[in-house]
Amino acid sequence: MLQVKAVARVLGITLDTCRGYVKSLHVTLGVRSQLQAGGGPPAGGCWTTAPARTGTSA
């Protein structure tokens, strides 16, 4: 698992921006930590998938 600092450096963004993205991912995944995020589906649930897109791609 990459450290937030290393991810920010690789992506060329600030540490604060990267932390904001990580926090947003935690909310989306329903987890409280990077450890939970990398450990499989949320407790008591399973991964959900986004609905399939309709139409053609450009």
Secondary structure, 3 states (H helix, E strand, C coil): CCCHHHHHHHHCCCHHHHHHHHHHHHHHHCCCCHHHHHCCCCCCCCCCCCCCCCCCCC
